Amino acid sequence: MKKIWKQKSNSDHFDVAQGHPERELKGEPSRTSDKRLLESLFENRGLRSPEEVENFLDPRYERSFDPGQLRDMDAAVKRIGAAMAHGEQITIYADYDADAVTAAAVLIRFLRKAGHGRVDYYIPDRFSEGYGMNADAVKLLAKRGTKLIVTVDCGINAVDAVDIATYLGMDVIITDHHQVTGVLPRAAAVINPHRADDGYPFKDLTGVGVAFKLVQALVKNSKIQDSRFKIQDGWEKWLLDLVAIGTVADCQSLLGENRIFVKWGLTVMRKTQWIGLGSLLNEAGIADTPLDTYKIGFVIAPRINAAGRIEHANLALELLLTESLDEAAELSRKLSELNRRRQDLTQQILSEAREQITPRASGKILLAASEGWPRGIVGLVAGKLAEEFYRPVLILEKGEEEAVGSARSIQGFDIVKAISRSEEILVRFGGHPMAAGFTIRNEHIEIFHQKLLEHAEAVLPEDALNPTLSYEAVIEPRDLSEELIETLEKFAPFGLGNPRPRVRVNNLIVLSARTIGNDGKHLRLSLSQNGKTFSAVAFNQGFWAAKLPVNSKIDIICEPQFNEWNGERKVQLKIVDLEISNSAT
């Protein structure tokens, strides 16, 4: 699908020289063009004051917010402190994705370090139990002797399950970051930055982020700091590698507090204290390579997620908690194997779902359902098809009576809000504006789809269905220098809200174009302008090779970066999109 190229808004509010942020970049940009690009980069990330720019360029751990600003945090700290003092059984109740698994590991690691031995965990089976707290699990925990349940990445809408837990003599602390879709559970504490009455200054915390804020608060608490709990102030920073994994995996903004967690989490990960995580890095072949958000998102997180998608998330949590080298190696191999199976299943289901959707691809909401699709895969397929067709997509796995579905949306369309309009025919639902999960009876699927289509027709204009490709600025080829790229790299870690900078370059002359890769899917280009030559690569765009004769001119949107090979570093343009040039020379 052809994308519309669009330049992000230019800076009208911040002069890069005003606060001298370039000094934080280890050297003032020497060219006016570089300064203008910096101004655009800051503006496009919502940084409009010298203080905001400084916090972005120097995201110190000490700049994270006081966890006590989260509603109910004090109550949660007191209840956990009492449970530790009285030796009560604490159960961490988690979801089954990487965000939740790392959140559970964070809390369990802390409680064990603090000397509390009576802590276990419960993760529902994706296939037989589904998402969130359920009555049967709560009853089982009561029989096992649990006195305090602490949820991670779930529970915000579990009103009935919390009531059952209370009736059975257990207290519940909710830690979650999902949207509140109804009344709050009557729990001992409900920690969620999306509470209507919560004044926490950063709303984009992940499940593991909220869990880590709880740990920060516990560390600060005087009772927990007592020497008998065997923990030191600042020890919690060793947990930041787990926080970074969950934050990147959950695709939340990498601005604000999340930027602090991920930046320092990557540093901690290089010297991780966790045997299982170290083993996973070795198994994936990245232990001795530079670590970044790409490797978290496309190498580490998929392996952790594969456990819950194919078998059970307990495997991933066991890996992050193990103290045995042999067990860590075995579990790491297992997760890699499950990830390969996940990849194969995703391609199979993607093909089948595409066949269903294609005849109706002009609709504003696309839906496909089948009895044979594993529910651990449907979210991945929905995401890929939403990107391919640029429409909100719902993929459902149909059981005998009920279907379990995942939805993925496009920018500007709140999928949870859309789904909530059919609340009366849904068994359950929840999620974020861009991603949601739900359960519905099979006989209601068609009317559900129709109601979604009606809502989309009313609120989703046609031009919102045209995918746009944004870039930061138009720059001249002469400005694509090593100095510029070194400056851009200081904006890492990259992710949602802070993407790797993309620029538009016009009127580049093609010196050569050829396909690369085993199947010729990718494109290698040699480009020039005014005597300056560049190497460029475009993934999944090998079809252009036959369309670009020597001396033809193209415009590109690219990510300038370094290509390091055999100890040599050169500028390389990673092309995101290209078109035949019609720009003024």
Secondary structure per residue as TSV (DSSP state, phi and psi in degrees):
chain	resnum	aa	ss	phi	psi
A	1	M	-	360.0	127.8
A	2	K	-	-66.9	131.5
A	3	K	-	-97.4	146.6
A	4	I	E	-87.3	123.1
A	5	W	E	-79.8	133.4
A	6	K	E	-145.3	127.3
A	7	Q	E	-80.5	134.6
A	8	K	-	-65.6	161.7
A	9	S	-	-59.3	141.1
A	10	N	-	-82.4	157.0
A	11	S	-	-73.1	122.8
A	12	D	S	-115.0	-3.6
A	13	H	S	-115.3	-17.2
A	14	F	-	-137.3	126.4
A	15	D	-	-95.0	121.5
A	16	V	T	-59.2	-25.0
A	17	A	T	-81.1	-17.4
A	18	Q	T	-58.7	-48.6
A	19	G	S	-106.9	5.8
A	20	H	-	51.9	46.3
A	21	P	G	-66.4	-20.1
A	22	E	G	-62.5	-21.8
A	23	R	G	-66.2	-31.4
A	24	E	G	-70.3	-18.4
A	25	L	G	-90.3	14.7
A	26	K	T	61.5	53.8
A	27	G	S	132.9	125.2
A	28	E	-	-71.9	132.0
A	29	P	-	-56.4	133.2
A	30	S	S	-86.6	-14.5
A	31	R	S	-115.6	146.7
A	32	T	H	-60.2	-36.6
A	33	S	H	-62.9	-38.6
A	34	D	H	-65.4	-39.8
A	35	K	H	-64.9	-40.5
A	36	R	H	-63.3	-39.6
A	37	L	H	-63.8	-42.1
A	38	L	H	-59.2	-42.9
A	39	E	H	-58.9	-42.5
A	40	S	H	-64.5	-42.7
A	41	L	H	-61.5	-43.9
A	42	F	H	-65.2	-46.2
A	43	E	H	-61.7	-42.8
A	44	N	H	-69.0	-13.5
A	45	R	T	-104.1	13.5
A	46	G	T	73.3	20.8
A	47	L	-	-98.0	105.5
A	48	R	-	-117.5	6.3
A	49	S	S	-139.8	157.2
A	50	P	H	-56.4	-36.9
A	51	E	H	-65.2	-42.2
A	52	E	H	-65.1	-40.5
A	53	V	H	-64.7	-43.0
A	54	E	H	-61.8	-43.2
A	55	N	H	-64.8	-33.6
A	56	F	H	-69.7	-46.4
A	57	L	H	-76.4	-22.2
A	58	D	S	-131.9	71.8
A	59	P	-	-79.2	76.1
A	60	R	-	-69.8	145.8
A	61	Y	G	-58.7	-35.8
A	62	E	G	-65.0	-13.5
A	63	R	G	-89.2	1.2
A	64	S	S	-68.5	152.6
A	65	F	-	-76.1	156.9
A	66	D	-	-63.7	119.9
A	67	P	G	-61.7	-22.3
A	68	G	G	-66.1	-11.9
A	69	Q	G	-74.4	-15.7
A	70	L	S	-76.3	133.0
A	71	R	T	-58.5	137.2
A	72	D	T	73.6	5.3
A	73	M	H	-63.7	-42.5
A	74	D	H	-61.1	-41.7
A	75	A	H	-63.6	-39.1
A	76	A	H	-65.6	-43.3
A	77	V	H	-62.7	-43.2
A	78	K	H	-63.6	-42.5
A	79	R	H	-68.8	-40.2
A	80	I	H	-67.8	-40.3
A	81	G	H	-59.3	-40.6
A	82	A	H	-66.2	-40.9
A	83	A	H	-62.7	-39.3
A	84	M	H	-68.6	-41.6
A	85	A	H	-64.6	-33.5
A	86	H	T	-99.5	4.9
A	87	G	T	66.7	32.6
A	88	E	-	-76.4	153.3
A	89	Q	-	-75.7	122.2
A	90	I	E	-109.8	130.2
A	91	T	E	-115.7	126.4
A	92	I	E	-88.8	118.6
A	93	Y	E	-104.1	115.4
A	94	A	E	-120.8	159.7
A	95	D	-	-78.0	-176.8
A	96	Y	S	-112.7	15.3
A	97	D	S	-102.1	178.6
A	98	A	H	-64.4	-34.4
A	99	D	H	-60.8	-47.9
A	100	A	H	-71.0	-40.8
A	101	V	H	-62.9	-43.3
A	102	T	H	-68.7	-34.4
A	103	A	H	-62.7	-44.0
A	104	A	H	-62.1	-42.9
A	105	A	H	-62.0	-38.9
A	106	V	H	-60.5	-49.0
A	107	L	H	-69.2	-41.9
A	108	I	H	-66.5	-43.2
A	109	R	H	-58.4	-43.1
A	110	F	H	-64.4	-49.3
A	111	L	H	-61.8	-38.9
A	112	R	H	-66.5	-42.8
A	113	K	H	-62.9	-34.5
A	114	A	T	-77.5	0.6
A	115	G	T	91.4	11.9
A	116	H	-	-95.6	107.5
A	117	G	-	-82.7	-19.5
A	118	R	-	-92.2	68.6
A	119	V	E	-135.4	132.0
A	120	D	E	-135.4	-169.9
A	121	Y	E	-144.6	160.6
A	122	Y	E	-141.2	124.7
A	123	I	-	-121.4	120.5
A	124	P	-	-64.7	151.4
A	125	D	-	-74.7	124.4
A	126	R	T	-56.5	-35.8
A	127	F	T	-87.1	-37.0
A	128	S	T	-99.6	-22.4
A	129	E	T	-114.2	-34.9
A	130	G	-	82.0	-171.7
A	131	Y	S	-77.1	144.4
A	132	G	S	86.9	-178.5
A	133	M	-	-70.9	138.8
A	134	N	-	-133.3	157.8
A	135	A	H	-61.4	-42.9
A	136	D	H	-62.9	-41.1
A	137	A	H	-64.9	-41.7
A	138	V	H	-61.7	-42.6
A	139	K	H	-64.0	-39.2
A	140	L	H	-62.8	-42.1
A	141	L	H	-64.5	-37.1
A	142	A	H	-62.3	-41.7
A	143	K	H	-65.6	-31.3
A	144	R	T	-78.5	-6.3
A	145	G	T	97.4	10.8
A	146	T	-	-64.6	135.4
A	147	K	-	-110.4	-23.8
A	148	L	E	-138.3	123.7
A	149	I	E	-103.5	129.4
A	150	V	E	-117.5	113.8
A	151	T	E	-83.9	151.1
A	152	V	E	-131.4	129.8
A	153	D	S	63.0	21.1
A	154	C	-	-164.7	169.8
A	155	G	-	104.8	-11.9
A	156	I	T	-64.8	-25.5
A	157	N	T	-114.1	15.8
A	158	A	-	-89.8	59.4
A	159	V	H	-62.2	-49.5
A	160	D	H	-66.2	-43.5
A	161	A	H	-63.5	-37.9
A	162	V	H	-67.6	-39.6
A	163	D	H	-61.2	-40.7
A	164	I	H	-64.5	-43.2
A	165	A	H	-59.8	-43.8
A	166	T	H	-62.3	-43.9
A	167	Y	H	-59.9	-34.1
A	168	L	T	-86.9	7.7
A	169	G	T	89.6	16.6
A	170	M	-	-109.2	146.7
A	171	D	E	-94.4	153.0
A	172	V	E	-129.3	132.9
A	173	I	E	-112.8	121.6
A	174	I	E	-93.4	125.0
A	175	T	E	-122.5	120.4
A	176	D	-	-155.8	166.5
A	177	H	-	-136.0	7.1
A	178	H	S	-78.0	164.5
A	179	Q	-	-65.5	141.7
A	180	V	-	-83.5	118.8
A	181	T	-	-105.4	-0.7
A	182	G	S	-161.1	-151.4
A	183	V	S	-72.1	153.2
A	184	L	-	-74.5	145.3
A	185	P	-	-61.4	149.9
A	186	R	-	-84.8	72.4
A	187	A	-	-103.6	167.9
A	188	A	S	-64.1	-30.9
A	189	A	E	-157.8	142.8
A	190	V	E	-128.0	105.5
A	191	I	E	-105.9	112.9
A	192	N	-	-160.2	119.5
A	193	P	T	-63.0	-14.0
A	194	H	T	-91.5	3.1
A	195	R	S	-57.7	139.8
A	196	A	T	-62.2	-28.3
A	197	D	T	-99.8	17.2
A	198	D	-	-98.8	129.3
A	199	G	-	-103.4	17.8
A	200	Y	-	-60.2	134.5
A	201	P	S	-73.2	-11.4
A	202	F	-	-125.6	115.6
A	203	K	-	-94.3	-8.3
A	204	D	-	-97.7	24.2
A	205	L	-	-61.1	146.5
A	206	T	-	-90.2	179.9
A	207	G	H	-59.8	-45.2
A	208	V	H	-69.4	-29.7
A	209	G	H	-64.6	-43.3
A	210	V	H	-64.9	-42.2
A	211	A	H	-60.8	-39.9
A	212	F	H	-68.3	-36.0
A	213	K	H	-61.4	-36.8
A	214	L	H	-63.1	-42.3
A	215	V	H	-62.7	-43.9
A	216	Q	H	-55.5	-43.7
A	217	A	H	-66.5	-38.8
A	218	L	H	-65.7	-39.6
A	219	V	H	-63.6	-38.4
A	220	K	H	-71.3	-25.8
A	221	N	S	-65.3	133.5
A	222	S	H	-62.4	-35.0
A	223	K	H	-67.5	-40.3
A	224	I	H	-70.3	-29.0
A	225	Q	H	-76.5	-9.9
A	226	D	S	-53.8	139.8
A	227	S	G	-58.1	-27.3
A	228	R	G	-66.4	-15.1
A	229	F	G	-90.7	1.5
A	230	K	-	56.3	42.6
A	231	I	-	-139.1	147.2
A	232	Q	-	-114.5	149.4
A	233	D	T	-60.1	129.7
A	234	G	T	96.4	-13.0
A	235	W	G	-59.0	-29.5
A	236	E	G	-60.4	-18.7
A	237	K	G	-62.4	-24.7
A	238	W	G	-65.5	-15.4
A	239	L	G	-85.5	-6.7
A	240	L	H	-67.0	-23.6
A	241	D	H	-65.5	-38.6
A	242	L	H	-67.3	-38.9
A	243	V	H	-63.4	-41.1
A	244	A	H	-62.2	-42.6
A	245	I	H	-61.6	-50.0
A	246	G	H	-64.7	-36.1
A	247	T	H	-67.9	-46.3
A	248	V	H	-67.4	-41.8
A	249	A	H	-61.0	-32.2
A	250	D	T	-88.2	3.1
A	251	C	T	55.7	46.1
A	252	Q	-	-98.9	167.9
A	253	S	-	-56.4	137.5
A	254	L	-	-102.4	34.0
A	255	L	S	-104.4	175.2
A	256	G	H	59.2	-138.7
A	257	E	H	-65.9	-32.4
A	258	N	H	-62.1	-34.2
A	259	R	H	-63.4	-40.8
A	260	I	H	-60.2	-49.0
A	261	F	H	-62.4	-43.6
A	262	V	H	-74.3	-41.0
A	263	K	H	-57.2	-50.2
A	264	W	H	-79.6	-25.9
A	265	G	H	-63.7	-38.3
A	266	L	H	-65.3	-37.0
A	267	T	H	-65.1	-45.6
A	268	V	H	-63.9	-37.2
A	269	M	H	-60.9	-30.1
A	270	R	T	-67.1	-18.8
A	271	K	T	-133.4	42.6
A	272	T	-	-53.7	144.2
A	273	Q	S	-89.7	-5.7
A	274	W	-	-100.2	116.5
A	275	I	H	-56.2	-42.7
A	276	G	H	-65.0	-43.1
A	277	L	H	-65.6	-42.0
A	278	G	H	-59.4	-40.4
A	279	S	H	-65.3	-39.2
A	280	L	H	-65.2	-39.8
A	281	L	H	-62.5	-39.9
A	282	N	H	-65.4	-46.7
A	283	E	H	-60.2	-36.9
A	284	A	T	-81.5	-6.7
A	285	G	T	77.5	24.1
A	286	I	-	-122.6	7.9
A	287	A	T	-61.1	-34.7
A	288	D	T	-105.5	21.5
A	289	T	S	-114.7	161.0
A	290	P	-	-61.2	132.8
A	291	L	-	-97.5	137.8
A	292	D	-	-148.4	-178.6
A	293	T	H	-67.2	-29.4
A	294	Y	H	-61.4	-44.8
A	295	K	H	-69.2	-31.9
A	296	I	I	-65.2	-50.8
A	297	G	I	-70.4	-30.2
A	298	F	I	-117.0	-4.6
A	299	V	I	-123.0	-52.7
A	300	I	I	-80.0	-55.9
A	301	A	H	-58.5	-41.8
A	302	P	H	-60.1	-33.7
A	303	R	H	-69.0	-40.5
A	304	I	H	-66.4	-44.2
A	305	N	H	-65.8	-29.7
A	306	A	H	-59.9	-31.5
A	307	A	H	-58.3	-53.5
A	308	G	H	-71.9	-25.6
A	309	R	H	-76.2	-33.5
A	310	I	H	-108.2	-43.2
A	311	E	S	-122.9	-95.2
A	312	H	-	-146.2	139.3
A	313	A	T	-65.9	-15.5
A	314	N	H	-53.9	-34.3
A	315	L	H	-59.5	-42.7
A	316	A	H	-69.7	-41.3
A	317	L	H	-68.2	-38.1
A	318	E	H	-58.6	-39.3
A	319	L	H	-62.7	-44.4
A	320	L	H	-72.8	-13.6
A	321	L	H	-108.1	-13.6
A	322	T	-	-65.6	149.8
A	323	E	-	-113.1	10.3
A	324	S	-	-108.6	125.8
A	325	L	H	-62.7	-41.8
A	326	D	H	-65.1	-45.1
A	327	E	H	-64.2	-39.6
A	328	A	H	-61.5	-43.6
A	329	A	H	-64.3	-42.4
A	330	E	H	-65.1	-45.4
A	331	L	H	-67.8	-36.2
A	332	S	H	-62.6	-43.7
A	333	R	H	-62.8	-39.5
A	334	K	H	-62.7	-44.2
A	335	L	H	-65.6	-37.2
A	336	S	H	-65.0	-39.7
A	337	E	H	-64.3	-44.8
A	338	L	H	-63.1	-35.3
A	339	N	H	-66.7	-37.7
A	340	R	H	-64.4	-40.7
A	341	R	H	-63.7	-40.4
A	342	R	H	-60.6	-41.8
A	343	Q	H	-62.6	-43.2
A	344	D	H	-64.2	-44.9
A	345	L	H	-64.2	-38.3
A	346	T	H	-61.1	-44.5
A	347	Q	H	-63.8	-39.1
A	348	Q	H	-64.8	-50.5
A	349	I	H	-68.6	-34.9
A	350	L	H	-58.8	-44.4
A	351	S	H	-64.0	-44.1
A	352	E	H	-67.0	-42.2
A	353	A	H	-67.9	-37.3
A	354	R	H	-61.1	-38.5
A	355	E	H	-61.5	-39.0
A	356	Q	H	-68.9	-40.5
A	357	I	H	-79.3	-36.6
A	358	T	G	-53.0	-44.1
A	359	P	G	-63.3	-19.8
A	360	R	G	-117.1	26.4
A	361	A	T	-67.7	-14.0
A	362	S	T	-80.3	-13.5
A	363	G	S	-65.9	154.0
A	364	K	S	-79.9	-19.0
A	365	I	S	-129.2	126.0
A	366	L	E	-107.1	137.9
A	367	L	E	-139.4	137.5
A	368	A	E	-138.5	145.0
A	369	A	E	-145.4	147.6
A	370	S	E	-157.2	153.7
A	371	E	T	-78.2	-18.5
A	372	G	T	-100.3	6.8
A	373	W	-	-92.9	125.9
A	374	P	-	-64.9	131.4
A	375	R	T	-67.1	-17.6
A	376	G	T	-74.4	-9.8
A	377	I	T	-108.7	-22.0
A	378	V	H	-61.8	-32.7
A	379	G	H	-66.1	-40.3
A	380	L	H	-62.9	-43.2
A	381	V	H	-65.6	-42.0
A	382	A	H	-59.7	-41.5
A	383	G	H	-64.2	-43.5
A	384	K	H	-66.3	-40.0
A	385	L	H	-73.8	-33.1
A	386	A	H	-62.7	-38.0
A	387	E	H	-70.7	-40.1
A	388	E	H	-68.4	-45.8
A	389	F	H	-96.2	-10.2
A	390	Y	T	48.2	57.0
A	391	R	S	-142.1	152.0
A	392	P	-	-60.2	135.4
A	393	V	E	-128.1	136.6
A	394	L	E	-120.8	127.6
A	395	I	E	-120.3	127.7
A	396	L	E	-121.7	139.6
A	397	E	E	-101.8	115.6
A	398	K	E	-89.5	126.5
A	399	G	-	-96.0	-164.5
A	400	E	S	-63.9	-40.9
A	401	E	S	-122.9	-31.8
A	402	E	E	-122.5	154.4
A	403	A	E	-115.4	139.3
A	404	V	E	-108.7	125.6
A	405	G	E	-127.4	159.3
A	406	S	E	-124.6	141.7
A	407	A	E	-123.6	141.1
A	408	R	E	-129.8	139.4
A	409	S	-	-114.5	-175.6
A	410	I	-	-118.7	166.7
A	411	Q	T	-57.9	131.7
A	412	G	T	92.7	-0.4
A	413	F	-	-125.3	109.2
A	414	D	-	-77.5	104.1
A	415	I	H	-71.9	-32.7
A	416	V	H	-65.8	-42.7
A	417	K	H	-62.2	-40.2
A	418	A	H	-65.1	-44.6
A	419	I	H	-65.3	-36.8
A	420	S	H	-63.3	-19.5
A	421	R	T	-68.0	-14.3
A	422	S	T	-110.4	27.3
A	423	E	G	-54.7	-33.8
A	424	E	G	-68.2	-19.2
A	425	I	G	-111.0	6.1
A	426	L	E	-98.1	141.2
A	427	V	E	-74.0	-43.9
A	428	R	E	-163.3	160.6
A	429	F	E	-163.5	165.5
A	430	G	E	173.8	173.2
A	431	G	E	143.5	-150.1
A	432	H	-	-120.8	170.0
A	433	P	S	-56.7	-29.6
A	434	M	S	-100.9	-10.9
A	435	A	E	-153.1	137.9
A	436	A	E	-148.7	160.7
A	437	G	E	-127.8	153.5
A	438	F	E	-160.3	161.2
A	439	T	E	-128.9	137.7
A	440	I	E	-147.6	148.6
A	441	R	E	-69.7	144.6
A	442	N	G	-56.5	-38.4
A	443	E	G	-70.3	-11.3
A	444	H	G	-99.9	-1.1
A	445	I	H	-61.1	-45.4
A	446	E	H	-66.7	-44.6
A	447	I	H	-67.5	-33.2
A	448	F	H	-60.3	-46.4
A	449	H	H	-62.0	-42.3
A	450	Q	H	-63.3	-40.4
A	451	K	H	-66.6	-36.8
A	452	L	H	-64.7	-42.2
A	453	L	H	-63.0	-40.8
A	454	E	H	-63.6	-42.6
A	455	H	H	-65.1	-43.5
A	456	A	H	-63.7	-38.0
A	457	E	H	-61.4	-32.9
A	458	A	H	-81.8	-31.6
A	459	V	H	-118.8	-10.6
A	460	L	-	-112.4	99.4
A	461	P	-	-68.8	158.6
A	462	E	G	-59.3	-39.2
A	463	D	G	-68.7	-16.4
A	464	A	G	-74.7	-12.0
A	465	L	G	-94.4	6.2
A	466	N	S	-98.9	111.7
A	467	P	-	-64.1	137.2
A	468	T	E	-111.0	148.7
A	469	L	E	-118.2	109.6
A	470	S	E	-90.7	147.4
A	471	Y	E	-135.9	158.0
A	472	E	S	-77.6	-40.3
A	473	A	E	-166.6	161.4
A	474	V	E	-93.0	127.4
A	475	I	-	-128.5	158.6
A	476	E	-	-84.8	146.4
A	477	P	G	-54.8	-33.7
A	478	R	G	-63.9	-18.6
A	479	D	G	-88.2	-3.9
A	480	L	-	-82.6	77.5
A	481	S	-	-108.9	166.6
A	482	E	H	-61.6	-37.1
A	483	E	H	-60.5	-42.9
A	484	L	H	-63.3	-45.3
A	485	I	H	-65.4	-38.5
A	486	E	H	-60.2	-37.8
A	487	T	H	-66.1	-44.7
A	488	L	H	-63.1	-34.7
A	489	E	H	-65.0	-22.1
A	490	K	T	-70.1	-11.3
A	491	F	T	-81.7	-9.0
A	492	A	-	-63.9	154.4
A	493	P	S	-78.6	141.2
A	494	F	-	-94.2	151.8
A	495	G	B	171.2	-162.1
A	496	L	T	-57.8	131.7
A	497	G	T	87.3	-24.8
A	498	N	B	-140.3	66.1
A	499	P	-	-70.0	159.4
A	500	R	-	-58.3	130.1
A	501	P	-	-57.8	132.8
A	502	R	-	-115.7	137.2
A	503	V	E	-128.2	156.9
A	504	R	E	-102.7	134.2
A	505	V	E	-127.3	126.6
A	506	N	E	-105.2	156.7
A	507	N	E	58.0	44.5
A	508	L	E	-85.9	136.3
A	509	I	E	-89.7	131.0
A	510	V	E	-81.8	116.9
A	511	L	E	-89.2	-34.8
A	512	S	E	-160.4	152.8
A	513	A	E	-145.6	126.2
A	514	R	E	-147.7	155.9
A	515	T	E	-83.1	151.4
A	516	I	E	-136.5	168.0
A	517	G	S	94.6	158.8
A	518	N	T	-59.5	-35.5
A	519	D	T	-107.9	11.7
A	520	G	S	67.9	24.2
A	521	K	-	-74.8	-24.3
A	522	H	E	-108.5	166.2
A	523	L	E	-125.0	132.8
A	524	R	E	-115.6	128.5
A	525	L	E	-125.5	147.7
A	526	S	E	-114.7	123.2
A	527	L	E	-125.7	155.8
A	528	S	E	-151.4	161.7
A	529	Q	E	-161.8	130.1
A	530	N	T	52.2	41.4
A	531	G	T	83.7	-5.1
A	532	K	E	-99.4	129.4
A	533	T	E	-112.2	143.7
A	534	F	E	-131.8	146.3
A	535	S	E	-94.7	138.5
A	536	A	E	-138.8	151.1
A	537	V	E	-134.0	142.0
A	538	A	E	-133.1	111.6
A	539	F	T	-78.4	140.9
A	540	N	T	60.7	26.9
A	541	Q	-	-130.2	30.8
A	542	G	G	-60.9	-23.2
A	543	F	G	-61.2	-19.4
A	544	W	G	-72.6	-19.3
A	545	A	G	-56.2	-40.5
A	546	A	G	-79.2	-8.9
A	547	K	G	-105.5	1.3
A	548	L	-	-121.8	85.2
A	549	P	-	-69.1	160.0
A	550	V	T	-57.3	137.7
A	551	N	T	77.4	2.2
A	552	S	-	-70.4	158.0
A	553	K	E	-112.9	139.4
A	554	I	E	-133.4	154.5
A	555	D	E	-105.7	144.0
A	556	I	E	-135.0	152.2
A	557	I	E	-109.5	126.2
A	558	C	E	-142.5	164.7
A	559	E	E	-110.5	104.1
A	560	P	E	-66.5	133.2
A	561	Q	E	-154.5	174.7
A	562	F	E	-95.6	142.7
A	563	N	E	-113.9	114.2
A	564	E	E	-105.9	126.0
A	565	W	E	-148.4	126.3
A	566	N	T	53.5	40.2
A	567	G	T	78.7	1.8
A	568	E	E	-107.8	136.2
A	569	R	E	-115.1	126.0
A	570	K	E	-132.9	154.5
A	571	V	E	-71.4	133.3
A	572	Q	E	-134.8	140.6
A	573	L	E	-100.9	116.1
A	574	K	E	-89.4	105.3
A	575	I	E	-78.6	127.3
A	576	V	E	-90.6	-39.0
A	577	D	E	-156.3	155.8
A	578	L	E	-146.9	159.5
A	579	E	E	-152.0	157.3
A	580	I	E	-62.8	134.2
A	581	S	-	-70.7	132.6
A	582	N	-	-130.2	19.2
A	583	S	S	-76.7	158.0
A	584	A	-	-67.8	136.4
A	585	T	-	-71.7	360.0
